[in-house]
């Protein structure tokens, strides 16, 4: 999916899990705390200040630029991975600030086609920066980026729309039945950055034809069941 959403009650480790996962895997990590006043994509990416005559990027925009090997080949980090966490993403209406970005992620061409500028055009984010030559700077959220979000489910937050839920892998965190204390054991291994090529090998497992046929059969059964319930789903 385009991102993972960790949902549940407060204090169950939703924010710590992505952080510890990134640290254990050797993946860069950026936490973006969502503010209740966010109501446009500018809150996520930044805006051009016409008084100062300069673009004021957010930490997320800086991170995307630092990881964009296609539009920033000279300065981008090569062969690295980064996880971006939108913390408490439903404090604001997600559709207002994140919907456009989520659509961009969904429009990305396959990993083998990202070098084709025409294919990735719809997925690129245009920064509202006036330039003398009229060429607007663009950012491509590539496959070296992982996106996660956390959401508390209480009276102070907004619910997620079907559009966001359908495009995310929602993992629910329930209250623990027992409180277990633990501590670190053994020696901490040396810190080492995970190479993107290694990640791609893990993220693209090869399946046999029999596995695909079995999965296709189960999906078709689910389609029939959900259609009968009046809740069909698409591709």
CORPE-V640348 format. One record per residue. N is the residue number from 1. BURIAL is + if it has 24 or more other ideal C-beta (glycine too) atoms within 12 Angstrom, else -. Layout:
BEGIN
N&BURIAL, N&BURIAL
END
This chain:
BEGIN
1&-, 2&+, 3&+, 4&+, 5&+, 6&+, 7&+, 8&+, 9&-, 10&-, 11&-, 12&-, 13&-, 14&+, 15&+, 16&-, 17&+, 18&+, 19&+, 20&-, 21&+, 22&+, 23&-, 24&-, 25&+, 26&-, 27&+, 28&+, 29&+, 30&+, 31&+, 32&+, 33&-, 34&+, 35&-, 36&-, 37&-, 38&+, 39&-, 40&-, 41&+, 42&+, 43&+, 44&+, 45&+, 46&+, 47&-, 48&-, 49&-, 50&-, 51&-, 52&-, 53&-, 54&-, 55&+, 56&-, 57&+, 58&+, 59&-, 60&+, 61&+, 62&+, 63&+, 64&+, 65&+, 66&+, 67&+, 68&+, 69&+, 70&+, 71&+, 72&-, 73&-, 74&-, 75&-, 76&+, 77&+, 78&-, 79&-, 80&+, 81&+, 82&+, 83&+, 84&+, 85&+, 86&+, 87&+, 88&+, 89&+, 90&+, 91&+, 92&+, 93&+, 94&+, 95&+, 96&+, 97&+, 98&+, 99&+, 100&+, 101&+, 102&+, 103&-, 104&+, 105&+, 106&-, 107&-, 108&+, 109&+, 110&-, 111&-, 112&-, 113&-, 114&+, 115&-, 116&-, 117&-, 118&-, 119&-, 120&+, 121&-, 122&-, 123&+, 124&+, 125&+, 126&+, 127&+, 128&-, 129&+, 130&-, 131&-, 132&-, 133&-, 134&-, 135&-, 136&-, 137&+, 138&+, 139&+, 140&+, 141&+, 142&+, 143&+, 144&+, 145&+, 146&+, 147&+, 148&+, 149&+, 150&+, 151&+, 152&+, 153&+, 154&-, 155&-, 156&-, 157&-, 158&+, 159&-, 160&+, 161&-, 162&-, 163&-, 164&+, 165&+, 166&-, 167&+, 168&+, 169&-, 170&+, 171&-, 172&-, 173&-, 174&-, 175&-, 176&-, 177&-, 178&-, 179&-, 180&-, 181&-, 182&-, 183&-, 184&-, 185&-, 186&-, 187&-, 188&-, 189&-, 190&-, 191&-, 192&-, 193&-, 194&+, 195&-, 196&+, 197&-, 198&-, 199&+, 200&-, 201&-, 202&-, 203&-, 204&-, 205&-, 206&-, 207&-, 208&-, 209&-, 210&-, 211&-, 212&-, 213&-, 214&-, 215&-, 216&-, 217&-, 218&-, 219&-, 220&-, 221&-, 222&-, 223&-, 224&-, 225&-, 226&-, 227&-, 228&-, 229&-, 230&-, 231&-, 232&-, 233&-, 234&-, 235&-
END
